[in-house]
Amino acid sequence: MDSLMFGLSVITVFATNFIGMANLNFAMDKAHIQLIKCKPFWLPVTFLKPVYLRVMGWIFLAVVLKLSIQIWGFSIGLAAYFGVLTFGVGVLVFLLSYQLAWVIRLVGLATILCIFYVGIIIYYKSKL
């Protein structure tokens, strides 16, 4: 794996982790009420139910675990997974303390980055 693929994979891991942690956070009562108040105009309310957010959060965290193990191998990937989780929670807690709107924007940006980088990775691997 060359450095470009490694860098894109690591960015994808961090972005996917942030999306999963934000979904789990928004599934909690206090953050859910704040999210409904700051709801983006393009997001239907049905997608903001706590059950959906909780399930999607766990799905994203499972994807992060798979990506970490795929990139670094099982032993280092498992340790990197917990490191990425800790970093993601730290960033999320810091941002939630000050600006909830930034978290919503960053989740949107992380989603776009994940889709874009996964597309690049798939295209790059198909050329090999």
Secondary structure, DSSP 8 states (H G I E B T S, - for coil): --HHHHHHHHHHHHHHHHHHHHHHHHTSHHHHHHHHHT--TTS-GGGG-HHHHHHHHHHHHHHHHHHHHHHH-HHHHHHHHHHHHHHHHHHHHHHHHH-HHHHHHHHHHHHHHHHHHHHHHHHHHHH-
